[in-house]
């Protein structure tokens, strides 16, 4: 087996849980959070085919207001606001879609985790806990998706089976 194939298997191959009920229970939050993240939070900042026309965004375009918000975090964010805005919006919109389908789950869970940590500590910190709950929920789901992968109810499982043979 080549090194690339071994690395791909290591990243893609999900943890197989003991029974199908466990697989369903862990897949549902991943699927629901991925859908909500891509359809609402991500598509408000990043042009996707389902972004509302009122947002005036073309495909893969970041909202004009978002780099300014990112720059306000200071430090490295102020030096490269467009890059960090694009990465954050991309991880929410595209990452949510990929996590929902269980495709490249660990990679996109890591990107979502980073984005949610920035949202919690740089944007929501100091506000009431209620305003942090969406980011905390997405962070929690991305953490266990990072550890478990997609499970048997995701594309990663099918791909890893193909790579093994």
Secondary structure, 3 states (H helix, E strand, C coil): CCHHHHHHHHHHCCCCCCCHHHHHHHHHHHHHHHHHHHHHHHCCCECCCCCCHHHCCCCCCECCCHHHHHHCCCHHHHHCHHHHHHHHHHHHHHHHHHHHHCCCHHHHHHHHHHHHHHHHHHHHCCCCHHHHHHHHHHHHHHHHHHHHCCCCCCHHHHHHHHHHC
